[in-house]
Amino acid sequence: MKKLVLKTILYIVLILLIVEIVVRVLHLYTEDPPRFIDEFGVEKRVPDHMGYAVTGNRNQNYSRFNINKAGFNSHREFLPSVAKFEIALIGDSFIEGFHQDFFDSTGKKIENKIPDAEVYEYGYAGYDLANQMHLIKAYQSDFDLIDEVIIYLNYESDLERGLYEPNYDRIKLLASTPFKIRDNIKILAYGSKIGILEPIKRLVSGNAFKEPKNGYQTNEVKTINETEQKTIDLQRIENFKSLINAYGFDKSKTSILLDSRKTSQRFLDFCTENSIAIIDFAENFKKSKKATTLIYDWHWNSHGRSIIASTIADYINTKKNQD
């Protein structure tokens, strides 16, 4: 019996070792460059990290990232000056662009269409409008030199608060020992990515027999009535006003990039009434005969990013011609 147990343990260790080697050789795991909060309270990536972001359980999307000295995924360093024409593109994971090689990013596609421009992509997974407007205020000296500022807004998730507070607890958690172990043992990193470790996480947390809150609960389609929607819209608009009051909003060079199909008409009307420029890519996405998002993910694919780049370039060129 003792020999059987020892052999079983040995075989399990050998199997895990082989799987670890396979995962490493085939690079099935994704890399997540470390995060930190700088002296200005801006959450971003630790500079000078290069690697590969992997999505799916069979390398369905395999792309290279490059964290520049400013702490953002980009093919260039951010060096604004009066002599150059610069565009700042600010947003969440859609702008961070880990689903696309950094040298073929949305910013690079814009530069291809506006040869005299430098595009600075301030993208970071998890940013909402509070993060974005705080960033502009924190780096005011740089943004004073940048000619155009474009803020990507996901209306359904980016207006839930009216003031920015740095999330030091999350940064501390991501730097904790369990996360370091997960990131260094690639089987764990891979297993976490594809959901294999989810039951174990629930067991450890004491929720093994409870349905996760984001799990599929019902076949019924949930709808929001007009009264509830109005309440949500008004609160989000109030949050937007609060952010503008706290951090400012230079209307002469700042615009909001959004999909009007997923944005409240009340918010769109508010922007129009207050002369806040909108770059709406909804119509261009609707006209596309090809998919604009990844098959297994809602992030933009290369074609979608090309459409975004064209939409922004057309807006910038039109504005330059009017000046």
Helices and strands as residue ranges (DSSP letters): H 2-25, E 35-37, E 43-45, E 49-55, E 61-67, E 85-91, H 93-96, G 102-104, H 106-113, E 117-123, H 129-138, H 140-143, E 148-152, H 168-174, H 177-184, H 186-194, H 198-204, H 226-247, E 254-258, G 260-262, H 265-273, E 277-280, H 282-287, H 302-322
